[in-house]
Amino acid sequence: MSNGATESTPSKVDARAAFRFPAFLNFQLARFCIVIATEMQAVAVGWQVYEITKRPLDLGFVGLAQFLPGMLLFLLSGYAADHLNRRKLLIWCDVGFGICFALLFVITVRGAVSTLAIYVVLVMLGVVRSFNAPVSRAILPHLVPPEHFESSVAWSSSVWQAASILGPAAGGILYAVSDKLLRPGSGPAAVYALALAAAAIATALNIRVPDRRVPGRGSPQSERAAGLSSFFEGFRYIWREKLILGAISLDLFAVLLGGAVALLPVYAREILNAGPWALGMLRSAPGVGAAVMAIAIAHWPLKKRAGATMLWCVAGFGVCTVIFGVSRSFALSLLALFLVGATDMVSVIVRATLIQVATPDEMRGRVNAVDMIFIGASNELGQFESGITAQWFGAVRAVILGGIGAMVVTGLWAWMFPQLRRVEQLMLKKE
């Protein structure tokens, strides 16, 4: 989501110009609230489920429950983002998030918490996320004039990273403080209540976003027929562009194998002997690293050997994952996760820039929906993979094997997709 190298000459005219447009400002504030809410909820659910079952496999089911809806609905969600009113769809997604947080709150305060009930709500949350992700990306170019679009992409990435840093930390601290100051077991309920409030604020903010419909291209019947016939156009586009296919599939398999996020509750509780506050800090560390790397690349763009740099950073992602796996020091674990996020951000920037180039607006939702499946597979399905391997081999071995797997995948992709090694400079296409 961050800009790669910028070729524009006077790009420092007004770096904050995008925020002068109320549509962009309200949308970003709403997005900030939703990301913080979902990150807080993720910390609370992970700790709560592991406290109930003490099984790493159940943490894997947390990821699987959120991934499956997106896998099943991505064609529909991409089509919806391209053919329905994007502002209204965003508002309904915010309402859906709020309902899920409210249900988690009710399940918790009623006592005798059932993991099955939590998984059902997580499936619902996965449905909402499957629609929210592509429409959030697709609506962005309509919120600012074309001349400010490039900076708006960078600011959008920064807002997301800030929320992904603050959310886990806030969730972990609130969980721990509520358990101590109120009563044992009240931590998750307090987190879900705050997440619900954040979703309500996001809904109110997106209601203030102006309604900008995409002009019709013919009769409703012909548009509907054309849309149905192009359901798979996002797949066709990515399959045709081998460079993009290589970039997003590299990210998919590297993070799928090397992701250690699902096992952070195990590390915080069993290996580092800390509480939910530590879990929040561990979950925030990759976001801090990613934010620092995004700022660094914004100031010092990848002007040479961008593809090779990405491959080296994905390999570094695997190395840092192994270091985290063997660490018994909280400080070293934080540093390793910081570097995990920093190296992964290079891949994110390269992939996002390549996808932005030459993607027409009328199919942007479908292309982004396909990309979100790759991201979801690497994150949520990666959590499931981590849970299974941790159940079989133990958490430490699972993380170490995953990091080694990410390094092996990097070597294979450098050989299978030589186009990746040859990418020199990244340019974000002007709208």
Secondary structure, DSSP 4 states (H G I P E B T S, - for coil): --------SSTTS-TTGGGGSHHHHHHHHHHHHHHHHHHHHHHHHHHHHHHHH--HHHHHHHHHHHHHHHHHHHHHHHHHHHHS-HHHHHHHHHHHHHHHHHHHHHHHHTSS--HHHHHHHHHHHHHHHHHHHHHHHHHGGGSS-GGGHHHHHHHHHHHHHHHHHHHHHHHHHHHHHHHHHT-TT-HHHHHHHHHHHHHHHHHHHHHTS---PPPP-S-HHHHHHHHHHTTTHHHHHHHH-HHHHHHHHHHHHHHHHH--GGGHHHIIIIIS---HHHHHHHHHHHHHHHHHHHHHHHHS---S-HHHHHHHHHHHHHHHHHHHHH---HHHHHHHHHHHHHHHHHHHHHHHHHHHTT--GGGHHHHHHHHHHHHHIIIIIHHHHHHHHHHHH-HHHHHHHHHHHHHHHHHHHHHH-HHHHH-----PPP-
